[in-house]
């Protein structure tokens, strides 16, 4: 797995990633979203740090409206955490890297 940065995915590609990876962290974002831009370097750092434990994905809500609707993403940035294909947690808004790292560790350990 060992990712260095989040992968830009479509909704269909996210479904495949959920099947192929035990843990998936999906970042739902948009170009015009300032908090999303703030989260970008944090997501890059998390992918580098935890890329051997989880798969990191970015889903642009403007291009992937159906995926956003499927997962009831109404505010961005939204991070969705999947374990064994199931949605196990989510965050809405900007979060500190340390807090997100702890959440990822917790999900990986389950």
Chimera marker file (.cmm) of the C-alpha trace (Angstrom):
<marker_set name="trace">
<marker id="1" x="0.000" y="0.000" z="0.000" r="1" g="1" b="0" radius="0.5"/>
<marker id="2" x="2.518" y="2.644" z="1.165" r="1" g="1" b="0" radius="0.5"/>
<marker id="3" x="1.024" y="5.867" z="-0.173" r="1" g="1" b="0" radius="0.5"/>
<marker id="4" x="2.841" y="9.191" z="-0.214" r="1" g="1" b="0" radius="0.5"/>
<marker id="5" x="-0.179" y="11.413" z="-0.957" r="1" g="1" b="0" radius="0.5"/>
<marker id="6" x="-3.969" y="11.035" z="-1.189" r="1" g="1" b="0" radius="0.5"/>
<marker id="7" x="-5.309" y="9.690" z="-4.492" r="1" g="1" b="0" radius="0.5"/>
<marker id="8" x="-7.922" y="11.691" z="-6.434" r="1" g="1" b="0" radius="0.5"/>
<marker id="9" x="-10.800" y="9.251" z="-6.916" r="1" g="1" b="0" radius="0.5"/>
<marker id="10" x="-14.231" y="9.123" z="-8.486" r="1" g="1" b="0" radius="0.5"/>
<marker id="11" x="-17.145" y="7.672" z="-6.536" r="1" g="1" b="0" radius="0.5"/>
<marker id="12" x="-16.733" y="4.339" z="-8.357" r="1" g="1" b="0" radius="0.5"/>
<marker id="13" x="-13.019" y="4.254" z="-7.610" r="1" g="1" b="0" radius="0.5"/>
<marker id="14" x="-13.798" y="4.869" z="-3.933" r="1" g="1" b="0" radius="0.5"/>
<marker id="15" x="-16.026" y="1.798" z="-3.908" r="1" g="1" b="0" radius="0.5"/>
<marker id="16" x="-13.156" y="-0.271" z="-5.362" r="1" g="1" b="0" radius="0.5"/>
<marker id="17" x="-10.697" y="1.190" z="-2.850" r="1" g="1" b="0" radius="0.5"/>
<marker id="18" x="-13.028" y="0.176" z="0.005" r="1" g="1" b="0" radius="0.5"/>
<marker id="19" x="-13.004" y="-3.418" z="-1.284" r="1" g="1" b="0" radius="0.5"/>
<marker id="20" x="-9.236" y="-3.519" z="-1.815" r="1" g="1" b="0" radius="0.5"/>
<marker id="21" x="-8.077" y="-1.848" z="1.426" r="1" g="1" b="0" radius="0.5"/>
<marker id="22" x="-8.833" y="-2.672" z="5.055" r="1" g="1" b="0" radius="0.5"/>
<marker id="23" x="-8.891" y="1.013" z="6.091" r="1" g="1" b="0" radius="0.5"/>
<marker id="24" x="-9.818" y="3.932" z="3.814" r="1" g="1" b="0" radius="0.5"/>
<marker id="25" x="-9.811" y="7.629" z="4.729" r="1" g="1" b="0" radius="0.5"/>
<marker id="26" x="-11.880" y="9.589" z="2.196" r="1" g="1" b="0" radius="0.5"/>
<marker id="27" x="-11.583" y="13.389" z="2.097" r="1" g="1" b="0" radius="0.5"/>
<marker id="28" x="-14.646" y="15.009" z="0.492" r="1" g="1" b="0" radius="0.5"/>
<marker id="29" x="-13.601" y="18.516" z="-0.631" r="1" g="1" b="0" radius="0.5"/>
<marker id="30" x="-13.984" y="21.273" z="-3.256" r="1" g="1" b="0" radius="0.5"/>
<marker id="31" x="-11.642" y="23.782" z="-4.929" r="1" g="1" b="0" radius="0.5"/>
<marker id="32" x="-13.533" y="26.799" z="-3.566" r="1" g="1" b="0" radius="0.5"/>
<marker id="33" x="-13.561" y="25.582" z="0.063" r="1" g="1" b="0" radius="0.5"/>
<marker id="34" x="-11.061" y="27.445" z="2.301" r="1" g="1" b="0" radius="0.5"/>
<marker id="35" x="-11.132" y="24.891" z="5.173" r="1" g="1" b="0" radius="0.5"/>
<marker id="36" x="-10.544" y="22.164" z="2.552" r="1" g="1" b="0" radius="0.5"/>
<marker id="37" x="-7.420" y="24.004" z="1.421" r="1" g="1" b="0" radius="0.5"/>
<marker id="38" x="-6.281" y="24.190" z="5.072" r="1" g="1" b="0" radius="0.5"/>
<marker id="39" x="-6.719" y="20.416" z="5.369" r="1" g="1" b="0" radius="0.5"/>
<marker id="40" x="-4.703" y="19.612" z="2.229" r="1" g="1" b="0" radius="0.5"/>
<marker id="41" x="-1.209" y="19.689" z="3.829" r="1" g="1" b="0" radius="0.5"/>
<marker id="42" x="-2.574" y="17.803" z="6.848" r="1" g="1" b="0" radius="0.5"/>
<marker id="43" x="-3.995" y="15.070" z="4.615" r="1" g="1" b="0" radius="0.5"/>
<marker id="44" x="-0.705" y="14.896" z="2.700" r="1" g="1" b="0" radius="0.5"/>
<marker id="45" x="1.202" y="14.456" z="5.989" r="1" g="1" b="0" radius="0.5"/>
<marker id="46" x="-1.242" y="11.828" z="7.243" r="1" g="1" b="0" radius="0.5"/>
<marker id="47" x="-0.961" y="9.883" z="3.972" r="1" g="1" b="0" radius="0.5"/>
<marker id="48" x="2.806" y="9.942" z="4.288" r="1" g="1" b="0" radius="0.5"/>
<marker id="49" x="2.724" y="8.899" z="7.962" r="1" g="1" b="0" radius="0.5"/>
<marker id="50" x="-0.066" y="6.295" z="7.799" r="1" g="1" b="0" radius="0.5"/>
<marker id="51" x="0.093" y="5.291" z="4.118" r="1" g="1" b="0" radius="0.5"/>
<marker id="52" x="1.202" y="1.793" z="5.093" r="1" g="1" b="0" radius="0.5"/>
<marker id="53" x="-1.857" y="1.340" z="7.366" r="1" g="1" b="0" radius="0.5"/>
<marker id="54" x="-4.634" y="3.113" z="5.446" r="1" g="1" b="0" radius="0.5"/>
<marker id="55" x="-5.541" y="4.194" z="1.918" r="1" g="1" b="0" radius="0.5"/>
<marker id="56" x="-6.135" y="7.946" z="1.524" r="1" g="1" b="0" radius="0.5"/>
<marker id="57" x="-8.562" y="9.272" z="-1.075" r="1" g="1" b="0" radius="0.5"/>
<marker id="58" x="-9.773" y="12.720" z="-2.156" r="1" g="1" b="0" radius="0.5"/>
<marker id="59" x="-13.236" y="13.072" z="-3.662" r="1" g="1" b="0" radius="0.5"/>
<marker id="60" x="-14.164" y="16.401" z="-5.274" r="1" g="1" b="0" radius="0.5"/>
<marker id="61" x="-17.832" y="16.987" z="-4.380" r="1" g="1" b="0" radius="0.5"/>
<marker id="62" x="-18.380" y="19.258" z="-7.396" r="1" g="1" b="0" radius="0.5"/>
<marker id="63" x="-17.337" y="16.491" z="-9.786" r="1" g="1" b="0" radius="0.5"/>
<marker id="64" x="-18.688" y="13.572" z="-7.748" r="1" g="1" b="0" radius="0.5"/>
<marker id="65" x="-22.094" y="14.760" z="-6.583" r="1" g="1" b="0" radius="0.5"/>
<marker id="66" x="-23.524" y="11.244" z="-6.553" r="1" g="1" b="0" radius="0.5"/>
<marker id="67" x="-20.792" y="9.976" z="-4.206" r="1" g="1" b="0" radius="0.5"/>
<marker id="68" x="-21.341" y="12.970" z="-1.907" r="1" g="1" b="0" radius="0.5"/>
<marker id="69" x="-25.059" y="12.242" z="-1.901" r="1" g="1" b="0" radius="0.5"/>
<marker id="70" x="-24.542" y="8.514" z="-1.278" r="1" g="1" b="0" radius="0.5"/>
<marker id="71" x="-22.541" y="9.270" z="1.867" r="1" g="1" b="0" radius="0.5"/>
<marker id="72" x="-24.762" y="12.193" z="2.918" r="1" g="1" b="0" radius="0.5"/>
<marker id="73" x="-21.915" y="14.707" z="2.723" r="1" g="1" b="0" radius="0.5"/>
<marker id="74" x="-23.607" y="18.090" z="3.119" r="1" g="1" b="0" radius="0.5"/>
<marker id="75" x="-20.703" y="20.081" z="4.599" r="1" g="1" b="0" radius="0.5"/>
<marker id="76" x="-17.057" y="20.059" z="3.611" r="1" g="1" b="0" radius="0.5"/>
<marker id="77" x="-14.404" y="19.187" z="4.349" r="1" g="1" b="0" radius="0.5"/>
<marker id="78" x="-15.794" y="15.829" z="5.469" r="1" g="1" b="0" radius="0.5"/>
<marker id="79" x="-13.513" y="12.920" z="6.243" r="1" g="1" b="0" radius="0.5"/>
<marker id="80" x="-15.116" y="9.492" z="6.086" r="1" g="1" b="0" radius="0.5"/>
<marker id="81" x="-13.350" y="6.553" z="7.694" r="1" g="1" b="0" radius="0.5"/>
<marker id="82" x="-14.017" y="3.054" z="6.381" r="1" g="1" b="0" radius="0.5"/>
<marker id="83" x="-12.928" y="-0.253" z="7.907" r="1" g="1" b="0" radius="0.5"/>
<marker id="84" x="-13.511" y="-3.493" z="5.989" r="1" g="1" b="0" radius="0.5"/>
<marker id="85" x="-15.751" y="-1.607" z="3.535" r="1" g="1" b="0" radius="0.5"/>
<marker id="86" x="-18.037" y="-0.169" z="6.228" r="1" g="1" b="0" radius="0.5"/>
<marker id="87" x="-18.314" y="3.482" z="7.264" r="1" g="1" b="0" radius="0.5"/>
<marker id="88" x="-17.125" y="3.545" z="10.885" r="1" g="1" b="0" radius="0.5"/>
<marker id="89" x="-16.617" y="7.262" z="11.579" r="1" g="1" b="0" radius="0.5"/>
<marker id="90" x="-16.666" y="10.747" z="10.055" r="1" g="1" b="0" radius="0.5"/>
<marker id="91" x="-15.490" y="14.262" z="10.823" r="1" g="1" b="0" radius="0.5"/>
<marker id="92" x="-16.848" y="17.515" z="9.422" r="1" g="1" b="0" radius="0.5"/>
<marker id="93" x="-14.676" y="20.610" z="9.274" r="1" g="1" b="0" radius="0.5"/>
<marker id="94" x="-10.962" y="21.172" z="9.754" r="1" g="1" b="0" radius="0.5"/>
<marker id="95" x="-9.232" y="19.073" z="12.435" r="1" g="1" b="0" radius="0.5"/>
<marker id="96" x="-5.692" y="19.066" z="13.828" r="1" g="1" b="0" radius="0.5"/>
<marker id="97" x="-3.326" y="16.474" z="12.381" r="1" g="1" b="0" radius="0.5"/>
<marker id="98" x="-2.646" y="14.915" z="15.794" r="1" g="1" b="0" radius="0.5"/>
<marker id="99" x="-6.350" y="14.297" z="16.436" r="1" g="1" b="0" radius="0.5"/>
<marker id="100" x="-6.875" y="12.735" z="13.002" r="1" g="1" b="0" radius="0.5"/>
<marker id="101" x="-3.777" y="10.569" z="13.411" r="1" g="1" b="0" radius="0.5"/>
<marker id="102" x="-5.136" y="9.251" z="16.716" r="1" g="1" b="0" radius="0.5"/>
<marker id="103" x="-8.484" y="8.489" z="15.048" r="1" g="1" b="0" radius="0.5"/>
<marker id="104" x="-6.738" y="6.586" z="12.237" r="1" g="1" b="0" radius="0.5"/>
<marker id="105" x="-4.685" y="4.584" z="14.762" r="1" g="1" b="0" radius="0.5"/>
<marker id="106" x="-7.847" y="3.750" z="16.687" r="1" g="1" b="0" radius="0.5"/>
<marker id="107" x="-9.617" y="2.502" z="13.532" r="1" g="1" b="0" radius="0.5"/>
<marker id="108" x="-6.587" y="0.468" z="12.417" r="1" g="1" b="0" radius="0.5"/>
<marker id="109" x="-6.416" y="-1.200" z="15.867" r="1" g="1" b="0" radius="0.5"/>
<marker id="110" x="-10.121" y="-2.235" z="15.906" r="1" g="1" b="0" radius="0.5"/>
<link id1="1" id2="2" r="1" g="1" b="0" radius="0.2"/>
<link id1="2" id2="3" r="1" g="1" b="0" radius="0.2"/>
<link id1="3" id2="4" r="1" g="1" b="0" radius="0.2"/>
<link id1="4" id2="5" r="1" g="1" b="0" radius="0.2"/>
<link id1="5" id2="6" r="1" g="1" b="0" radius="0.2"/>
<link id1="6" id2="7" r="1" g="1" b="0" radius="0.2"/>
<link id1="7" id2="8" r="1" g="1" b="0" radius="0.2"/>
<link id1="8" id2="9" r="1" g="1" b="0" radius="0.2"/>
<link id1="9" id2="10" r="1" g="1" b="0" radius="0.2"/>
<link id1="10" id2="11" r="1" g="1" b="0" radius="0.2"/>
<link id1="11" id2="12" r="1" g="1" b="0" radius="0.2"/>
<link id1="12" id2="13" r="1" g="1" b="0" radius="0.2"/>
<link id1="13" id2="14" r="1" g="1" b="0" radius="0.2"/>
<link id1="14" id2="15" r="1" g="1" b="0" radius="0.2"/>
<link id1="15" id2="16" r="1" g="1" b="0" radius="0.2"/>
<link id1="16" id2="17" r="1" g="1" b="0" radius="0.2"/>
<link id1="17" id2="18" r="1" g="1" b="0" radius="0.2"/>
<link id1="18" id2="19" r="1" g="1" b="0" radius="0.2"/>
<link id1="19" id2="20" r="1" g="1" b="0" radius="0.2"/>
<link id1="20" id2="21" r="1" g="1" b="0" radius="0.2"/>
<link id1="21" id2="22" r="1" g="1" b="0" radius="0.2"/>
<link id1="22" id2="23" r="1" g="1" b="0" radius="0.2"/>
<link id1="23" id2="24" r="1" g="1" b="0" radius="0.2"/>
<link id1="24" id2="25" r="1" g="1" b="0" radius="0.2"/>
<link id1="25" id2="26" r="1" g="1" b="0" radius="0.2"/>
<link id1="26" id2="27" r="1" g="1" b="0" radius="0.2"/>
<link id1="27" id2="28" r="1" g="1" b="0" radius="0.2"/>
<link id1="28" id2="29" r="1" g="1" b="0" radius="0.2"/>
<link id1="29" id2="30" r="1" g="1" b="0" radius="0.2"/>
<link id1="30" id2="31" r="1" g="1" b="0" radius="0.2"/>
<link id1="31" id2="32" r="1" g="1" b="0" radius="0.2"/>
<link id1="32" id2="33" r="1" g="1" b="0" radius="0.2"/>
<link id1="33" id2="34" r="1" g="1" b="0" radius="0.2"/>
<link id1="34" id2="35" r="1" g="1" b="0" radius="0.2"/>
<link id1="35" id2="36" r="1" g="1" b="0" radius="0.2"/>
<link id1="36" id2="37" r="1" g="1" b="0" radius="0.2"/>
<link id1="37" id2="38" r="1" g="1" b="0" radius="0.2"/>
<link id1="38" id2="39" r="1" g="1" b="0" radius="0.2"/>
<link id1="39" id2="40" r="1" g="1" b="0" radius="0.2"/>
<link id1="40" id2="41" r="1" g="1" b="0" radius="0.2"/>
<link id1="41" id2="42" r="1" g="1" b="0" radius="0.2"/>
<link id1="42" id2="43" r="1" g="1" b="0" radius="0.2"/>
<link id1="43" id2="44" r="1" g="1" b="0" radius="0.2"/>
<link id1="44" id2="45" r="1" g="1" b="0" radius="0.2"/>
<link id1="45" id2="46" r="1" g="1" b="0" radius="0.2"/>
<link id1="46" id2="47" r="1" g="1" b="0" radius="0.2"/>
<link id1="47" id2="48" r="1" g="1" b="0" radius="0.2"/>
<link id1="48" id2="49" r="1" g="1" b="0" radius="0.2"/>
<link id1="49" id2="50" r="1" g="1" b="0" radius="0.2"/>
<link id1="50" id2="51" r="1" g="1" b="0" radius="0.2"/>
<link id1="51" id2="52" r="1" g="1" b="0" radius="0.2"/>
<link id1="52" id2="53" r="1" g="1" b="0" radius="0.2"/>
<link id1="53" id2="54" r="1" g="1" b="0" radius="0.2"/>
<link id1="54" id2="55" r="1" g="1" b="0" radius="0.2"/>
<link id1="55" id2="56" r="1" g="1" b="0" radius="0.2"/>
<link id1="56" id2="57" r="1" g="1" b="0" radius="0.2"/>
<link id1="57" id2="58" r="1" g="1" b="0" radius="0.2"/>
<link id1="58" id2="59" r="1" g="1" b="0" radius="0.2"/>
<link id1="59" id2="60" r="1" g="1" b="0" radius="0.2"/>
<link id1="60" id2="61" r="1" g="1" b="0" radius="0.2"/>
<link id1="61" id2="62" r="1" g="1" b="0" radius="0.2"/>
<link id1="62" id2="63" r="1" g="1" b="0" radius="0.2"/>
<link id1="63" id2="64" r="1" g="1" b="0" radius="0.2"/>
<link id1="64" id2="65" r="1" g="1" b="0" radius="0.2"/>
<link id1="65" id2="66" r="1" g="1" b="0" radius="0.2"/>
<link id1="66" id2="67" r="1" g="1" b="0" radius="0.2"/>
<link id1="67" id2="68" r="1" g="1" b="0" radius="0.2"/>
<link id1="68" id2="69" r="1" g="1" b="0" radius="0.2"/>
<link id1="69" id2="70" r="1" g="1" b="0" radius="0.2"/>
<link id1="70" id2="71" r="1" g="1" b="0" radius="0.2"/>
<link id1="71" id2="72" r="1" g="1" b="0" radius="0.2"/>
<link id1="72" id2="73" r="1" g="1" b="0" radius="0.2"/>
<link id1="73" id2="74" r="1" g="1" b="0" radius="0.2"/>
<link id1="74" id2="75" r="1" g="1" b="0" radius="0.2"/>
<link id1="75" id2="76" r="1" g="1" b="0" radius="0.2"/>
<link id1="76" id2="77" r="1" g="1" b="0" radius="0.2"/>
<link id1="77" id2="78" r="1" g="1" b="0" radius="0.2"/>
<link id1="78" id2="79" r="1" g="1" b="0" radius="0.2"/>
<link id1="79" id2="80" r="1" g="1" b="0" radius="0.2"/>
<link id1="80" id2="81" r="1" g="1" b="0" radius="0.2"/>
<link id1="81" id2="82" r="1" g="1" b="0" radius="0.2"/>
<link id1="82" id2="83" r="1" g="1" b="0" radius="0.2"/>
<link id1="83" id2="84" r="1" g="1" b="0" radius="0.2"/>
<link id1="84" id2="85" r="1" g="1" b="0" radius="0.2"/>
<link id1="85" id2="86" r="1" g="1" b="0" radius="0.2"/>
<link id1="86" id2="87" r="1" g="1" b="0" radius="0.2"/>
<link id1="87" id2="88" r="1" g="1" b="0" radius="0.2"/>
<link id1="88" id2="89" r="1" g="1" b="0" radius="0.2"/>
<link id1="89" id2="90" r="1" g="1" b="0" radius="0.2"/>
<link id1="90" id2="91" r="1" g="1" b="0" radius="0.2"/>
<link id1="91" id2="92" r="1" g="1" b="0" radius="0.2"/>
<link id1="92" id2="93" r="1" g="1" b="0" radius="0.2"/>
<link id1="93" id2="94" r="1" g="1" b="0" radius="0.2"/>
<link id1="94" id2="95" r="1" g="1" b="0" radius="0.2"/>
<link id1="95" id2="96" r="1" g="1" b="0" radius="0.2"/>
<link id1="96" id2="97" r="1" g="1" b="0" radius="0.2"/>
<link id1="97" id2="98" r="1" g="1" b="0" radius="0.2"/>
<link id1="98" id2="99" r="1" g="1" b="0" radius="0.2"/>
<link id1="99" id2="100" r="1" g="1" b="0" radius="0.2"/>
<link id1="100" id2="101" r="1" g="1" b="0" radius="0.2"/>
<link id1="101" id2="102" r="1" g="1" b="0" radius="0.2"/>
<link id1="102" id2="103" r="1" g="1" b="0" radius="0.2"/>
<link id1="103" id2="104" r="1" g="1" b="0" radius="0.2"/>
<link id1="104" id2="105" r="1" g="1" b="0" radius="0.2"/>
<link id1="105" id2="106" r="1" g="1" b="0" radius="0.2"/>
<link id1="106" id2="107" r="1" g="1" b="0" radius="0.2"/>
<link id1="107" id2="108" r="1" g="1" b="0" radius="0.2"/>
<link id1="108" id2="109" r="1" g="1" b="0" radius="0.2"/>
<link id1="109" id2="110" r="1" g="1" b="0" radius="0.2"/>
</marker_set>
